[in-house]
Amino acid sequence: LVAVSGEPKIKLSQEVAKITLPGRKRSYRLFGKSGFHILDLMMLDDEPPPQVNQSILCRHPFEESKRAIVVPTRVEPLHVQFWGENRILVDLPTLEGARERVKQSLSHVRQDHKRYLNPTPYKVSVSEKLYTFLHSLWLQNAPIGQLE
């Protein structure tokens, strides 16, 4: 759930991992100098996409001190709309084409993310604008306790 009647909505929970990220978003995969994925970045739909060789602040959605400036050498959009206006908008990949795309993508994942024992968690970050929007909506909708 991202919006109801065009208005962004957030699902709150005492467990931070269960809180939803409101609003329409776009996702991008950012690559580093080594050619491997650095992280996936979610941004609000109205934000300009990240640019190659331009720094962008990437934030953990819920932990304020976890943030990094990334200068990607390659940016790959992760959202492709296949269906809309009651029709298929782009050619669908063949099964073999999809398989090759997955193999190609996996070749750009660092080994420490793929190892079976203690793999490094893959980072998914949000833009500064999405972070600010998320926390603003969170505070607007969080119940306020009353002390007596």
C-alpha positions in Angstrom: 0.0 0.0 0.0 1.5 3.3 -1.0 -1.5 5.6 -1.4 -5.3 5.7 -1.1 -7.1 7.9 -3.6 -3.8 9.4 -4.5 -2.9 10.3 -0.9 0.2 8.7 0.5 -0.4 6.3 3.4 1.9 4.7 5.9 1.4 1.5 8.0 2.8 1.9 11.4 4.0 -0.9 13.7 6.0 -1.2 16.9 8.4 -3.3 14.8 10.2 -0.8 12.6 10.9 -3.5 9.9 7.1 -3.7 9.4 6.6 0.0 8.7 5.7 0.7 5.0 7.4 3.3 2.8 4.6 5.6 1.6 4.2 7.3 -1.8 4.9 6.3 -5.4 8.6 5.4 -5.8 11.2 4.5 -8.3 14.1 2.2 -7.6 17.6 2.2 -9.0 20.6 0.0 -8.7 23.8 1.9 -8.2 27.2 0.4 -9.3 30.6 1.2 -8.1 34.0 1.5 -9.8 34.6 -2.3 -9.5 31.4 -3.0 -11.6 29.6 -4.5 -8.6 26.3 -3.3 -7.1 26.8 -0.9 -4.3 23.1 -0.6 -3.2 19.6 -0.2 -4.5 18.1 3.2 -4.0 14.4 4.1 -3.6 13.3 7.6 -4.5 10.0 9.4 -4.7 8.4 9.2 -8.2 8.9 13.0 -8.7 12.6 13.0 -8.0 15.1 13.1 -10.8 17.0 9.8 -11.2 20.5 9.5 -9.9 23.2 10.5 -12.4 26.5 8.7 -13.2 29.5 10.3 -11.5 27.4 12.6 -9.4 27.2 12.2 -5.7 23.9 11.3 -4.0 23.1 11.0 -0.3 21.7 7.5 0.4 20.1 6.9 3.8 18.9 3.9 5.8 15.1 4.3 5.9 14.9 4.1 9.7 18.4 4.5 11.3 19.3 8.2 11.2 23.0 7.8 11.6 23.3 5.2 8.7 23.9 7.2 5.6 26.5 7.4 2.8 27.3 9.5 -0.2 27.6 7.4 -3.3 29.1 8.4 -6.6 27.8 5.7 -9.0 29.7 4.7 -12.2 26.5 3.2 -13.5 22.8 3.6 -12.7 20.2 0.9 -13.7 16.5 1.6 -13.2 14.8 -1.4 -11.6 11.2 -0.5 -12.4 10.0 -1.3 -15.9 6.2 -1.0 -16.6 5.1 -3.9 -18.7 1.4 -3.4 -18.6 -0.7 -0.3 -18.8 -3.6 1.2 -20.8 -5.1 -2.3 -21.0 -2.2 -3.5 -23.1 1.4 -4.8 -23.0 3.7 -1.7 -23.3 7.0 -3.4 -24.0 8.1 -6.7 -25.6 8.2 -9.4 -23.0 11.5 -11.2 -22.6 11.7 -14.9 -23.5 12.3 -17.4 -20.8 15.9 -17.7 -22.0 16.3 -13.9 -22.1 15.0 -13.6 -18.6 17.4 -16.4 -17.5 20.4 -14.6 -19.1 19.4 -11.3 -17.5 19.4 -12.9 -14.0 22.7 -14.6 -14.7 24.2 -11.3 -15.8 22.8 -9.5 -12.8 24.1 -12.1 -10.4 27.6 -11.7 -11.9 27.6 -8.1 -10.6 26.8 -9.1 -7.0 29.8 -9.2 -4.7 30.9 -12.6 -3.3 30.4 -11.6 0.3 26.7 -11.1 -0.4 26.4 -14.5 -2.0 28.3 -16.6 0.5 26.3 -19.2 2.5 27.9 -18.5 5.9 27.3 -15.0 7.3 26.5 -13.2 4.0 26.8 -9.4 4.1 23.3 -7.9 3.9 22.6 -6.1 0.7 21.9 -2.4 1.2 18.6 -0.9 0.2 18.6 2.9 0.8 16.3 5.8 0.4 16.9 9.3 -1.0 17.0 12.3 1.4 13.6 13.5 0.1 12.0 10.1 0.6 13.6 9.8 4.1 12.2 13.2 5.1 8.8 12.4 3.7 8.7 9.1 5.4 9.6 10.5 8.8 7.2 13.4 8.4 4.3 11.2 7.6 5.3 8.8 10.4 5.2 11.6 13.0 1.8 12.9 11.6 0.2 9.5 12.0 1.9 8.1 15.1 -0.3 8.2 18.2 0.7 10.6 21.0 0.6 9.1 24.4 -1.0 11.0 27.3 0.6 11.0 30.7 -1.4 11.8 33.8 
